[in-house]
Amino acid sequence: MPDILLQVYPNKISAEELKAKLKANSPSAYYSALRNATIFVDVNSRTCESSAEKYHVLDKHIVHHHLSRGVMGTVS
């Protein structure tokens, strides 16, 4: 899941789109994957006030950490 969220960062992804990308066949499978992901990374879950649509986005800290590791890994 973090890879999917990282691919769309800094944009958000709707819960429905995330379910489809995870190929979660049931709500319990989706929520289990979301719960397990939040053990390792900060996933911010929000609800849009105007449309009541749920969406998810990675916390900025994990993205900056990932990007800095990639940059530092290329330095010899």
All heavy atoms as a GROMACS GRO file, in nm:
protein
  595
    1MET      N    1   0.081  -0.120   0.000
    1MET     CA    2   0.000   0.000   0.000
    1MET      C    3   0.085   0.126   0.000
    1MET      O    4   0.052   0.218  -0.074
    1MET     CB    5  -0.096   0.000   0.119
    1MET     CG    6  -0.178   0.126   0.124
    1MET     SD    7  -0.291   0.140   0.262
    1MET     CE    8  -0.397   0.002   0.237
    2PRO      N    9   0.191   0.133   0.080
    2PRO     CA   10   0.273   0.256   0.075
    2PRO      C   11   0.326   0.286  -0.065
    2PRO      O   12   0.336   0.402  -0.103
    2PRO     CB   13   0.386   0.228   0.173
    2PRO     CG   14   0.329   0.130   0.268
    2PRO     CD   15   0.238   0.043   0.186
    3ASP      N   16   0.356   0.182  -0.143
    3ASP     CA   17   0.404   0.205  -0.279
    3ASP      C   18   0.298   0.272  -0.364
    3ASP      O   19   0.327   0.361  -0.443
    3ASP     CB   20   0.448   0.074  -0.344
    3ASP     CG   21   0.573   0.016  -0.281
    3ASP    OD1   22   0.646   0.091  -0.214
    3ASP    OD2   23   0.596  -0.104  -0.297
    4ILE      N   24   0.174   0.229  -0.350
    4ILE     CA   25   0.063   0.289  -0.426
    4ILE      C   26   0.047   0.435  -0.385
    4ILE      O   27   0.034   0.523  -0.470
    4ILE     CB   28  -0.067   0.212  -0.403
    4ILE    CG1   29  -0.056   0.070  -0.459
    4ILE    CG2   30  -0.186   0.285  -0.465
    4ILE    CD1   31  -0.170  -0.022  -0.419
    5LEU      N   32   0.051   0.461  -0.256
    5LEU     CA   33   0.035   0.598  -0.207
    5LEU      C   34   0.152   0.685  -0.248
    5LEU      O   35   0.136   0.803  -0.278
    5LEU     CB   36   0.017   0.598  -0.055
    5LEU     CG   37  -0.110   0.532  -0.004
    5LEU    CD1   38  -0.106   0.520   0.148
    5LEU    CD2   39  -0.233   0.605  -0.050
    6LEU      N   40   0.272   0.627  -0.252
    6LEU     CA   41   0.390   0.703  -0.293
    6LEU      C   42   0.383   0.739  -0.442
    6LEU      O   43   0.426   0.846  -0.482
    6LEU     CB   44   0.517   0.623  -0.263
    6LEU     CG   45   0.649   0.696  -0.273
    6LEU    CD1   46   0.652   0.818  -0.183
    6LEU    CD2   47   0.763   0.603  -0.239
    7GLN      N   48   0.327   0.651  -0.522
    7GLN     CA   49   0.314   0.678  -0.666
    7GLN      C   50   0.223   0.797  -0.694
    7GLN      O   51   0.246   0.870  -0.790
    7GLN     CB   52   0.261   0.555  -0.739
    7GLN     CG   53   0.360   0.442  -0.746
    7GLN     CD   54   0.298   0.315  -0.801
    7GLN    OE1   55   0.179   0.310  -0.829
    7GLN    NE2   56   0.379   0.212  -0.816
    8VAL      N   57   0.121   0.817  -0.614
    8VAL     CA   58   0.027   0.926  -0.638
    8VAL      C   59   0.062   1.052  -0.560
    8VAL      O   60   0.002   1.157  -0.581
    8VAL     CB   61  -0.120   0.886  -0.608
    8VAL    CG1   62  -0.164   0.773  -0.697
    8VAL    CG2   63  -0.139   0.853  -0.462
    9TYR      N   64   0.158   1.043  -0.466
    9TYR     CA   65   0.196   1.158  -0.384
    9TYR      C   66   0.245   1.272  -0.472
    9TYR      O   67   0.315   1.249  -0.568
    9TYR     CB   68   0.306   1.118  -0.285
    9TYR     CG   69   0.340   1.229  -0.189
    9TYR    CD1   70   0.264   1.247  -0.075
    9TYR    CD2   71   0.445   1.316  -0.214
    9TYR    CE1   72   0.294   1.349   0.014
    9TYR    CE2   73   0.474   1.419  -0.126
    9TYR     CZ   74   0.398   1.434  -0.013
    9TYR     OH   75   0.426   1.535   0.073
   10PRO      N   76   0.209   1.396  -0.449
   10PRO     CA   77   0.142   1.455  -0.333
   10PRO      C   78  -0.010   1.454  -0.345
   10PRO      O   79  -0.078   1.513  -0.262
   10PRO     CB   80   0.195   1.597  -0.331
   10PRO     CG   81   0.213   1.632  -0.474
   10PRO     CD   82   0.256   1.501  -0.539
   11ASN      N   83  -0.062   1.390  -0.448
   11ASN     CA   84  -0.208   1.386  -0.462
   11ASN      C   85  -0.267   1.281  -0.370
   11ASN      O   86  -0.199   1.188  -0.328
   11ASN     CB   87  -0.244   1.354  -0.607
   11ASN     CG   88  -0.192   1.458  -0.702
   11ASN    OD1   89  -0.202   1.576  -0.676
   11ASN    ND2   90  -0.133   1.415  -0.812
   12LYS      N   91  -0.393   1.295  -0.344
   12LYS     CA   92  -0.464   1.198  -0.262
   12LYS      C   93  -0.524   1.091  -0.354
   12LYS      O   94  -0.531   1.109  -0.476
   12LYS     CB   95  -0.573   1.266  -0.182
   12LYS     CG   96  -0.675   1.339  -0.267
   12LYS     CD   97  -0.767   1.422  -0.183
   12LYS     CE   98  -0.860   1.501  -0.275
   12LYS     NZ   99  -0.937   1.598  -0.204
   13ILE      N  100  -0.562   0.979  -0.295
   13ILE     CA  101  -0.626   0.872  -0.370
   13ILE      C  102  -0.755   0.836  -0.297
   13ILE      O  103  -0.757   0.830  -0.173
   13ILE     CB  104  -0.532   0.750  -0.384
   13ILE    CG1  105  -0.592   0.644  -0.475
   13ILE    CG2  106  -0.496   0.692  -0.249
   13ILE    CD1  107  -0.494   0.532  -0.513
   14SER      N  108  -0.860   0.816  -0.373
   14SER     CA  109  -0.987   0.783  -0.310
   14SER      C  110  -0.983   0.642  -0.255
   14SER      O  111  -0.906   0.557  -0.300
   14SER     CB  112  -1.102   0.796  -0.409
   14SER     OG  113  -1.098   0.692  -0.503
   15ALA      N  114  -1.065   0.617  -0.156
   15ALA     CA  115  -1.071   0.484  -0.096
   15ALA      C  116  -1.112   0.381  -0.201
   15ALA      O  117  -1.057   0.270  -0.203
   15ALA     CB  118  -1.169   0.484   0.021
   16GLU      N  119  -1.203   0.416  -0.289
   16GLU     CA  120  -1.247   0.323  -0.393
   16GLU      C  121  -1.134   0.288  -0.489
   16GLU      O  122  -1.117   0.173  -0.527
   16GLU     CB  123  -1.367   0.382  -0.469
   16GLU     CG  124  -1.492   0.393  -0.385
   16GLU     CD  125  -1.536   0.258  -0.329
   16GLU    OE1  126  -1.533   0.158  -0.401
   16GLU    OE2  127  -1.574   0.256  -0.210
   17GLU      N  128  -1.057   0.388  -0.529
   17GLU     CA  129  -0.944   0.364  -0.619
   17GLU      C  130  -0.837   0.280  -0.550
   17GLU      O  131  -0.779   0.190  -0.610
   17GLU     CB  132  -0.886   0.497  -0.667
   17GLU     CG  133  -0.781   0.482  -0.774
   17GLU     CD  134  -0.729   0.615  -0.825
   17GLU    OE1  135  -0.784   0.721  -0.788
   17GLU    OE2  136  -0.632   0.612  -0.901
   18LEU      N  137  -0.812   0.307  -0.423
   18LEU     CA  138  -0.714   0.231  -0.348
   18LEU      C  139  -0.759   0.086  -0.333
   18LEU      O  140  -0.680  -0.007  -0.349
   18LEU     CB  141  -0.690   0.294  -0.211
   18LEU     CG  142  -0.580   0.233  -0.127
   18LEU    CD1  143  -0.446   0.233  -0.200
   18LEU    CD2  144  -0.568   0.306   0.006
   19LYS      N  145  -0.887   0.065  -0.306
   19LYS     CA  146  -0.941  -0.071  -0.297
   19LYS      C  147  -0.919  -0.146  -0.427
   19LYS      O  148  -0.881  -0.263  -0.427
   19LYS     CB  149  -1.091  -0.068  -0.265
   19LYS     CG  150  -1.124  -0.034  -0.125
   19LYS     CD  151  -1.276  -0.031  -0.107
   19LYS     CE  152  -1.314   0.032   0.023
   19LYS     NZ  153  -1.460   0.044   0.040
   20ALA      N  154  -0.942  -0.078  -0.540
   20ALA     CA  155  -0.925  -0.142  -0.670
   20ALA      C  156  -0.778  -0.177  -0.695
   20ALA      O  157  -0.747  -0.286  -0.743
   20ALA     CB  158  -0.978  -0.050  -0.780
   21LYS      N  159  -0.687  -0.085  -0.662
   21LYS     CA  160  -0.545  -0.111  -0.684
   21LYS      C  161  -0.492  -0.222  -0.594
   21LYS      O  162  -0.403  -0.296  -0.632
   21LYS     CB  163  -0.464   0.016  -0.666
   21LYS     CG  164  -0.484   0.116  -0.778
   21LYS     CD  165  -0.394   0.237  -0.758
   21LYS     CE  166  -0.414   0.337  -0.868
   21LYS     NZ  167  -0.335   0.309  -0.986
   22LEU      N  168  -0.549  -0.234  -0.474
   22LEU     CA  169  -0.509  -0.340  -0.382
   22LEU      C  170  -0.576  -0.473  -0.416
   22LEU      O  171  -0.538  -0.577  -0.362
   22LEU     CB  172  -0.546  -0.302  -0.238
   22LEU     CG  173  -0.465  -0.192  -0.174
   22LEU    CD1  174  -0.527  -0.153  -0.040
   22LEU    CD2  175  -0.322  -0.237  -0.154
   23LYS      N  176  -0.676  -0.467  -0.502
   23LYS     CA  177  -0.757  -0.584  -0.537
   23LYS      C  178  -0.819  -0.645  -0.412
   23LYS      O  179  -0.822  -0.768  -0.395
   23LYS     CB  180  -0.673  -0.686  -0.614
   23LYS     CG  181  -0.622  -0.630  -0.746
   23LYS     CD  182  -0.536  -0.728  -0.819
   23LYS     CE  183  -0.486  -0.657  -0.946
   23LYS     NZ  184  -0.366  -0.711  -0.996
   24ALA      N  185  -0.864  -0.557  -0.323
   24ALA     CA  186  -0.931  -0.600  -0.200
   24ALA      C  187  -1.073  -0.643  -0.236
   24ALA      O  188  -1.153  -0.563  -0.282
   24ALA     CB  189  -0.931  -0.489  -0.098
   25ASN      N  190  -1.102  -0.770  -0.214
   25ASN     CA  191  -1.232  -0.825  -0.254
   25ASN      C  192  -1.343  -0.798  -0.154
   25ASN      O  193  -1.460  -0.814  -0.186
   25ASN     CB  194  -1.220  -0.975  -0.276
   25ASN     CG  195  -1.125  -1.007  -0.390
   25ASN    OD1  196  -1.114  -0.931  -0.485
   25ASN    ND2  197  -1.056  -1.119  -0.380
   26SER      N  198  -1.307  -0.758  -0.034
   26SER     CA  199  -1.409  -0.733   0.068
   26SER      C  200  -1.367  -0.613   0.153
   26SER      O  201  -1.249  -0.580   0.159
   26SER     CB  202  -1.426  -0.856   0.157
   26SER     OG  203  -1.310  -0.876   0.236
   27PRO      N  204  -1.463  -0.551   0.218
   27PRO     CA  205  -1.428  -0.438   0.306
   27PRO      C  206  -1.330  -0.479   0.416
   27PRO      O  207  -1.241  -0.403   0.451
   27PRO     CB  208  -1.563  -0.394   0.364
   27PRO     CG  209  -1.664  -0.440   0.265
   27PRO     CD  210  -1.609  -0.567   0.207
   28SER      N  211  -1.345  -0.598   0.470
   28SER     CA  212  -1.255  -0.641   0.577
   28SER      C  213  -1.112  -0.656   0.526
   28SER      O  214  -1.017  -0.624   0.598
   28SER     CB  215  -1.304  -0.770   0.642
   28SER     OG  216  -1.310  -0.874   0.548
   29ALA      N  217  -1.094  -0.702   0.403
   29ALA     CA  218  -0.960  -0.715   0.346
   29ALA      C  219  -0.897  -0.577   0.326
   29ALA      O  220  -0.779  -0.557   0.353
   29ALA     CB  221  -0.965  -0.790   0.213
   30TYR      N  222  -0.977  -0.481   0.282
   30TYR     CA  223  -0.929  -0.344   0.262
   30TYR      C  224  -0.887  -0.281   0.394
   30TYR      O  225  -0.778  -0.227   0.407
   30TYR     CB  226  -1.036  -0.261   0.193
   30TYR     CG  227  -1.006  -0.114   0.193
   30TYR    CD1  228  -0.906  -0.062   0.112
   30TYR    CD2  229  -1.077  -0.027   0.275
   30TYR    CE1  230  -0.877   0.073   0.111
   30TYR    CE2  231  -1.049   0.108   0.274
   30TYR     CZ  232  -0.950   0.157   0.193
   30TYR     OH  233  -0.922   0.290   0.194
   31TYR      N  234  -0.974  -0.290   0.494
   31TYR     CA  235  -0.943  -0.229   0.623
   31TYR      C  236  -0.828  -0.299   0.694
   31TYR      O  237  -0.750  -0.235   0.764
   31TYR     CB  238  -1.068  -0.223   0.712
   31TYR     CG  239  -1.167  -0.121   0.662
   31TYR    CD1  240  -1.289  -0.158   0.608
   31TYR    CD2  241  -1.134   0.014   0.664
   31TYR    CE1  242  -1.377  -0.063   0.560
   31TYR    CE2  243  -1.222   0.110   0.616
   31TYR     CZ  244  -1.343   0.070   0.564
   31TYR     OH  245  -1.430   0.165   0.515
   32SER      N  246  -0.812  -0.428   0.671
   32SER     CA  247  -0.698  -0.500   0.726
   32SER      C  248  -0.568  -0.450   0.663
   32SER      O  249  -0.469  -0.427   0.733
   32SER     CB  250  -0.715  -0.650   0.702
   32SER     OG  251  -0.603  -0.720   0.749
   33ALA      N  252  -0.568  -0.432   0.531
   33ALA     CA  253  -0.449  -0.380   0.462
   33ALA      C  254  -0.417  -0.238   0.508
   33ALA      O  255  -0.300  -0.204   0.530
   33ALA     CB  256  -0.470  -0.383   0.311
   34LEU      N  257  -0.519  -0.156   0.524
   34LEU     CA  258  -0.499  -0.019   0.572
   34LEU      C  259  -0.444  -0.018   0.714
   34LEU      O  260  -0.349   0.055   0.744
   34LEU     CB  261  -0.631   0.058   0.565
   34LEU     CG  262  -0.628   0.205   0.602
   34LEU    CD1  263  -0.535   0.284   0.510
   34LEU    CD2  264  -0.768   0.264   0.596
   35ARG      N  265  -0.500  -0.101   0.801
   35ARG     CA  266  -0.452  -0.110   0.938
   35ARG      C  267  -0.307  -0.157   0.943
   35ARG      O  268  -0.225  -0.101   1.015
   35ARG     CB  269  -0.541  -0.204   1.019
   35ARG     CG  270  -0.501  -0.215   1.166
   35ARG     CD  271  -0.580  -0.320   1.240
   35ARG     NE  272  -0.548  -0.451   1.187
   35ARG     CZ  273  -0.636  -0.536   1.133
   35ARG    NH1  274  -0.763  -0.504   1.126
   35ARG    NH2  275  -0.598  -0.652   1.086
   36ASN      N  276  -0.275  -0.259   0.864
   36ASN     CA  277  -0.137  -0.311   0.862
   36ASN      C  278  -0.039  -0.208   0.808
   36ASN      O  279   0.073  -0.196   0.857
   36ASN     CB  280  -0.130  -0.439   0.782
   36ASN     CG  281  -0.201  -0.554   0.849
   36ASN    OD1  282  -0.226  -0.550   0.970
   36ASN    ND2  283  -0.236  -0.654   0.773
   37ALA      N  284  -0.080  -0.130   0.708
   37ALA     CA  285   0.008  -0.027   0.652
   37ALA      C  286   0.037   0.081   0.754
   37ALA      O  287   0.149   0.132   0.762
   37ALA     CB  288  -0.054   0.034   0.527
   38THR      N  289  -0.063   0.116   0.834
   38THR     CA  290  -0.044   0.223   0.931
   38THR      C  291   0.048   0.182   1.046
   38THR      O  292   0.092   0.266   1.122
   38THR     CB  293  -0.178   0.274   0.988
   38THR    OG1  294  -0.247   0.166   1.050
   38THR    CG2  295  -0.263   0.336   0.878
   39ILE      N  296   0.078   0.054   1.057
   39ILE     CA  297   0.175   0.009   1.157
   39ILE      C  298   0.314   0.059   1.118
   39ILE      O  299   0.394   0.096   1.204
   39ILE     CB  300   0.174  -0.145   1.169
   39ILE    CG1  301   0.042  -0.191   1.232
   39ILE    CG2  302   0.293  -0.195   1.251
   39ILE    CD1  303   0.022  -0.341   1.227
   40PHE      N  304   0.342   0.062   0.988
   40PHE     CA  305   0.476   0.095   0.939
   40PHE      C  306   0.492   0.238   0.888
   40PHE      O  307   0.601   0.293   0.893
   40PHE     CB  308   0.516  -0.003   0.829
   40PHE     CG  309   0.516  -0.145   0.876
   40PHE    CD1  310   0.414  -0.230   0.842
   40PHE    CD2  311   0.618  -0.191   0.957
   40PHE    CE1  312   0.413  -0.362   0.888
   40PHE    CE2  313   0.618  -0.322   1.003
   40PHE     CZ  314   0.516  -0.407   0.968
   41VAL      N  315   0.387   0.295   0.835
   41VAL     CA  316   0.393   0.432   0.781
   41VAL      C  317   0.269   0.509   0.825
   41VAL      O  318   0.167   0.450   0.860
   41VAL     CB  319   0.402   0.435   0.626
   41VAL    CG1  320   0.530   0.372   0.578
   41VAL    CG2  321   0.283   0.369   0.562
   42ASP      N  322   0.281   0.641   0.823
   42ASP     CA  323   0.167   0.726   0.857
   42ASP      C  324   0.080   0.746   0.734
   42ASP      O  325   0.123   0.810   0.637
   42ASP     CB  326   0.213   0.861   0.909
   42ASP     CG  327   0.278   0.851   1.046
   42ASP    OD1  328   0.237   0.763   1.123
   42ASP    OD2  329   0.368   0.930   1.074
   43VAL      N  330  -0.038   0.689   0.737
   43VAL     CA  331  -0.136   0.708   0.630
   43VAL      C  332  -0.245   0.796   0.686
   43VAL      O  333  -0.311   0.760   0.784
   43VAL     CB  334  -0.195   0.574   0.583
   43VAL    CG1  335  -0.301   0.596   0.476
   43VAL    CG2  336  -0.086   0.480   0.532
   44ASN      N  337  -0.261   0.913   0.628
   44ASN     CA  338  -0.366   1.004   0.671
   44ASN      C  339  -0.495   0.973   0.595
   44ASN      O  340  -0.495   0.973   0.472
   44ASN     CB  341  -0.326   1.149   0.647
   44ASN     CG  342  -0.206   1.189   0.732
   44ASN    OD1  343  -0.195   1.146   0.846
   44ASN    ND2  344  -0.118   1.268   0.676
   45SER      N  345  -0.600   0.943   0.668
   45SER     CA  346  -0.730   0.915   0.609
   45SER      C  347  -0.821   1.033   0.639
   45SER      O  348  -0.832   1.076   0.754
   45SER     CB  349  -0.789   0.787   0.667
   45SER     OG  350  -0.704   0.678   0.643
   46ARG      N  351  -0.884   1.084   0.537
   46ARG     CA  352  -0.970   1.201   0.552
   46ARG      C  353  -1.101   1.178   0.475
   46ARG      O  354  -1.109   1.093   0.388
   46ARG     CB  355  -0.902   1.327   0.495
   46ARG     CG  356  -0.770   1.359   0.558
   46ARG     CD  357  -0.789   1.427   0.693
   46ARG     NE  358  -0.662   1.470   0.746
   46ARG     CZ  359  -0.605   1.419   0.853
   46ARG    NH1  360  -0.664   1.322   0.918
   46ARG    NH2  361  -0.489   1.462   0.895
   47THR      N  362  -1.200   1.260   0.508
   47THR     CA  363  -1.327   1.258   0.437
   47THR      C  364  -1.354   1.398   0.385
   47THR      O  365  -1.346   1.496   0.459
   47THR     CB  366  -1.442   1.214   0.530
   47THR    OG1  367  -1.410   1.085   0.583
   47THR    CG2  368  -1.573   1.207   0.455
   48CYS      N  369  -1.384   1.408   0.257
   48CYS     CA  370  -1.416   1.536   0.194
   48CYS      C  371  -1.551   1.582   0.248
   48CYS      O  372  -1.650   1.507   0.245
   48CYS     CB  373  -1.422   1.520   0.042
   48CYS     SG  374  -1.464   1.671  -0.045
   49GLU      N  375  -1.556   1.704   0.299
   49GLU     CA  376  -1.680   1.755   0.358
   49GLU      C  377  -1.792   1.772   0.256
   49GLU      O  378  -1.908   1.745   0.286
   49GLU     CB  379  -1.654   1.887   0.428
   49GLU     CG  380  -1.568   1.874   0.551
   49GLU     CD  381  -1.541   2.007   0.618
   49GLU    OE1  382  -1.608   2.106   0.584
   49GLU    OE2  383  -1.452   2.011   0.704
   50SER      N  384  -1.758   1.813   0.135
   50SER     CA  385  -1.864   1.840   0.037
   50SER      C  386  -1.918   1.714  -0.028
   50SER      O  387  -2.038   1.703  -0.053
   50SER     CB  388  -1.812   1.935  -0.071
   50SER     OG  389  -1.703   1.878  -0.139
   51SER      N  390  -1.833   1.615  -0.054
   51SER     CA  391  -1.881   1.495  -0.124
   51SER      C  392  -1.890   1.372  -0.034
   51SER      O  393  -1.942   1.270  -0.076
   51SER     CB  394  -1.787   1.461  -0.240
   51SER     OG  395  -1.660   1.420  -0.190
   52ALA      N  396  -1.838   1.379   0.088
   52ALA     CA  397  -1.835   1.268   0.184
   52ALA      C  398  -1.750   1.151   0.133
   52ALA      O  399  -1.762   1.041   0.182
   52ALA     CB  400  -1.976   1.222   0.219
   53GLU      N  401  -1.664   1.179   0.035
   53GLU     CA  402  -1.576   1.076  -0.019
   53GLU      C  403  -1.453   1.060   0.072
   53GLU      O  404  -1.395   1.158   0.116
   53GLU     CB  405  -1.530   1.114  -0.160
   53GLU     CG  406  -1.438   1.012  -0.222
   53GLU     CD  407  -1.391   1.053  -0.361
   53GLU    OE1  408  -1.372   1.173  -0.386
   53GLU    OE2  409  -1.373   0.964  -0.443
   54LYS      N  410  -1.417   0.936   0.101
   54LYS     CA  411  -1.298   0.910   0.181
   54LYS      C  412  -1.177   0.902   0.090
   54LYS      O  413  -1.186   0.852  -0.022
   54LYS     CB  414  -1.313   0.779   0.257
   54LYS     CG  415  -1.417   0.786   0.365
   54LYS     CD  416  -1.418   0.660   0.447
   54LYS     CE  417  -1.521   0.675   0.558
   54LYS     NZ  418  -1.518   0.564   0.651
   55TYR      N  419  -1.064   0.953   0.138
   55TYR     CA  420  -0.940   0.944   0.063
   55TYR      C  421  -0.823   0.927   0.157
   55TYR      O  422  -0.835   0.947   0.278
   55TYR     CB  423  -0.922   1.066  -0.028
   55TYR     CG  424  -0.911   1.197   0.044
   55TYR    CD1  425  -0.788   1.245   0.086
   55TYR    CD2  426  -1.023   1.275   0.071
   55TYR    CE1  427  -0.776   1.366   0.152
   55TYR    CE2  428  -1.013   1.394   0.138
   55TYR     CZ  429  -0.889   1.440   0.178
   55TYR     OH  430  -0.879   1.559   0.245
   56HIS      N  431  -0.708   0.888   0.102
   56HIS     CA  432  -0.589   0.860   0.180
   56HIS      C  433  -0.468   0.926   0.115
   56HIS      O  434  -0.462   0.940  -0.007
   56HIS     CB  435  -0.566   0.709   0.190
   56HIS     CG  436  -0.685   0.634   0.236
   56HIS    ND1  437  -0.728   0.636   0.366
   56HIS    CD2  438  -0.773   0.557   0.169
   56HIS    CE1  439  -0.836   0.562   0.376
   56HIS    NE2  440  -0.866   0.513   0.258
   57VAL      N  441  -0.372   0.963   0.198
   57VAL     CA  442  -0.248   1.021   0.150
   57VAL      C  443  -0.139   0.988   0.252
   57VAL      O  444  -0.167   0.975   0.372
   57VAL     CB  445  -0.262   1.174   0.128
   57VAL    CG1  446  -0.282   1.248   0.257
   57VAL    CG2  447  -0.144   1.230   0.052
   58LEU      N  448  -0.017   0.971   0.204
   58LEU     CA  449   0.095   0.947   0.294
   58LEU      C  450   0.130   1.073   0.370
   58LEU      O  451   0.118   1.184   0.317
   58LEU     CB  452   0.219   0.903   0.216
   58LEU     CG  453   0.225   0.760   0.169
   58LEU    CD1  454   0.352   0.738   0.087
   58LEU    CD2  455   0.221   0.662   0.284
   59ASP      N  456   0.176   1.056   0.492
   59ASP     CA  457   0.226   1.169   0.569
   59ASP      C  458   0.354   1.221   0.501
   59ASP      O  459   0.431   1.144   0.444
   59ASP     CB  460   0.258   1.123   0.711
   59ASP     CG  461   0.299   1.237   0.800
   59ASP    OD1  462   0.217   1.329   0.819
   59ASP    OD2  463   0.412   1.235   0.850
   60LYS      N  464   0.376   1.351   0.503
   60LYS     CA  465   0.491   1.412   0.435
   60LYS      C  466   0.623   1.359   0.486
   60LYS      O  467   0.718   1.345   0.410
   60LYS     CB  468   0.487   1.563   0.451
   60LYS     CG  469   0.375   1.628   0.376
   60LYS     CD  470   0.375   1.778   0.399
   60LYS     CE  471   0.257   1.841   0.329
   60LYS     NZ  472   0.250   1.984   0.351
   61HIS      N  473   0.632   1.326   0.615
   61HIS     CA  474   0.758   1.281   0.674
   61HIS      C  475   0.812   1.156   0.604
   61HIS      O  476   0.929   1.148   0.570
   61HIS     CB  477   0.740   1.255   0.823
   61HIS     CG  478   0.862   1.196   0.887
   61HIS    ND1  479   0.974   1.270   0.913
   61HIS    CD2  480   0.889   1.069   0.926
   61HIS    CE1  481   1.067   1.191   0.966
   61HIS    NE2  482   1.016   1.069   0.975
   62ILE      N  483   0.725   1.057   0.581
   62ILE     CA  484   0.771   0.932   0.519
   62ILE      C  485   0.814   0.955   0.375
   62ILE      O  486   0.910   0.895   0.327
   62ILE     CB  487   0.663   0.822   0.529
   62ILE    CG1  488   0.721   0.686   0.489
   62ILE    CG2  489   0.542   0.852   0.444
   62ILE    CD1  490   0.822   0.630   0.584
   63VAL      N  491   0.748   1.045   0.304
   63VAL     CA  492   0.786   1.073   0.165
   63VAL      C  493   0.922   1.140   0.161
   63VAL      O  494   1.009   1.102   0.084
   63VAL     CB  495   0.680   1.161   0.096
   63VAL    CG1  496   0.726   1.202  -0.042
   63VAL    CG2  497   0.547   1.086   0.090
   64HIS      N  498   0.944   1.240   0.247
   64HIS     CA  499   1.074   1.308   0.250
   64HIS      C  500   1.185   1.211   0.290
   64HIS      O  501   1.295   1.216   0.236
   64HIS     CB  502   1.069   1.428   0.344
   64HIS     CG  503   0.981   1.537   0.294
   64HIS    ND1  504   1.008   1.609   0.179
   64HIS    CD2  505   0.864   1.585   0.341
   64HIS    CE1  506   0.912   1.696   0.159
   64HIS    NE2  507   0.823   1.683   0.254
   65HIS      N  508   1.156   1.120   0.382
   65HIS     CA  509   1.254   1.019   0.424
   65HIS      C  510   1.288   0.928   0.306
   65HIS      O  511   1.405   0.901   0.279
   65HIS     CB  512   1.200   0.938   0.541
   65HIS     CG  513   1.289   0.829   0.584
   65HIS    ND1  514   1.408   0.852   0.651
   65HIS    CD2  515   1.280   0.694   0.570
   65HIS    CE1  516   1.466   0.737   0.676
   65HIS    NE2  517   1.390   0.639   0.627
   66HIS      N  518   1.187   0.882   0.235
   66HIS     CA  519   1.207   0.795   0.119
   66HIS      C  520   1.289   0.866   0.010
   66HIS      O  521   1.383   0.809  -0.044
   66HIS     CB  522   1.072   0.750   0.062
   66HIS     CG  523   1.083   0.670  -0.062
   66HIS    ND1  524   1.118   0.537  -0.062
   66HIS    CD2  525   1.064   0.703  -0.192
   66HIS    CE1  526   1.122   0.493  -0.186
   66HIS    NE2  527   1.088   0.592  -0.266
   67LEU      N  528   1.252   0.989  -0.018
   67LEU     CA  529   1.323   1.064  -0.122
   67LEU      C  530   1.468   1.092  -0.081
   67LEU      O  531   1.559   1.082  -0.164
   67LEU     CB  532   1.250   1.195  -0.152
   67LEU     CG  533   1.114   1.179  -0.218
   67LEU    CD1  534   1.046   1.315  -0.232
   67LEU    CD2  535   1.124   1.111  -0.353
   68SER      N  536   1.491   1.125   0.045
   68SER     CA  537   1.628   1.154   0.088
   68SER      C  538   1.713   1.027   0.087
   68SER      O  539   1.831   1.032   0.054
   68SER     CB  540   1.631   1.218   0.227
   68SER     OG  541   1.585   1.128   0.324
   69ARG      N  542   1.655   0.913   0.117
   69ARG     CA  543   1.729   0.787   0.109
   69ARG      C  544   1.766   0.757  -0.035
   69ARG      O  545   1.876   0.710  -0.062
   69ARG     CB  546   1.648   0.672   0.166
   69ARG     CG  547   1.641   0.677   0.317
   69ARG     CD  548   1.577   0.554   0.372
   69ARG     NE  549   1.661   0.439   0.343
   69ARG     CZ  550   1.624   0.315   0.354
   69ARG    NH1  551   1.502   0.287   0.393
   69ARG    NH2  552   1.706   0.216   0.326
   70GLY      N  553   1.676   0.786  -0.128
   70GLY     CA  554   1.705   0.762  -0.269
   70GLY      C  555   1.817   0.852  -0.318
   70GLY      O  556   1.907   0.808  -0.390
   71VAL      N  557   1.816   0.977  -0.278
   71VAL     CA  558   1.921   1.071  -0.316
   71VAL      C  559   2.052   1.034  -0.251
   71VAL      O  560   2.157   1.029  -0.316
   71VAL     CB  561   1.881   1.217  -0.280
   71VAL    CG1  562   1.998   1.311  -0.297
   71VAL    CG2  563   1.764   1.262  -0.364
   72MET      N  564   2.048   1.002  -0.122
   72MET     CA  565   2.171   0.966  -0.050
   72MET      C  566   2.229   0.834  -0.101
   72MET      O  567   2.349   0.814  -0.101
   72MET     CB  568   2.145   0.959   0.100
   72MET     CG  569   2.106   1.092   0.162
   72MET     SD  570   2.226   1.224   0.130
   72MET     CE  571   2.361   1.170   0.231
   73GLY      N  572   2.143   0.744  -0.147
   73GLY     CA  573   2.190   0.617  -0.200
   73GLY      C  574   2.266   0.630  -0.331
   73GLY      O  575   2.342   0.542  -0.368
   74THR      N  576   2.245   0.741  -0.401
   74THR     CA  577   2.313   0.761  -0.529
   74THR      C  578   2.446   0.832  -0.513
   74THR      O  579   2.524   0.840  -0.606
   74THR     CB  580   2.225   0.844  -0.625
   74THR    OG1  581   2.200   0.972  -0.567
   74THR    CG2  582   2.094   0.772  -0.654
   75VAL      N  583   2.475   0.883  -0.395
   75VAL     CA  584   2.600   0.955  -0.370
   75VAL      C  585   2.707   0.854  -0.336
   75VAL      O  586   2.690   0.770  -0.249
   75VAL     CB  587   2.584   1.057  -0.255
   75VAL    CG1  588   2.715   1.125  -0.226
   75VAL    CG2  589   2.476   1.158  -0.292
   76SER      N  590   2.822   0.860  -0.405
   76SER     CA  591   2.931   0.766  -0.375
   76SER      C  592   3.029   0.827  -0.280
   76SER      O  593   3.056   0.941  -0.278
   76SER     CB  594   3.007   0.726  -0.499
   76SER     OG  595   2.935   0.724  -0.615
   0.00000   0.00000   0.00000
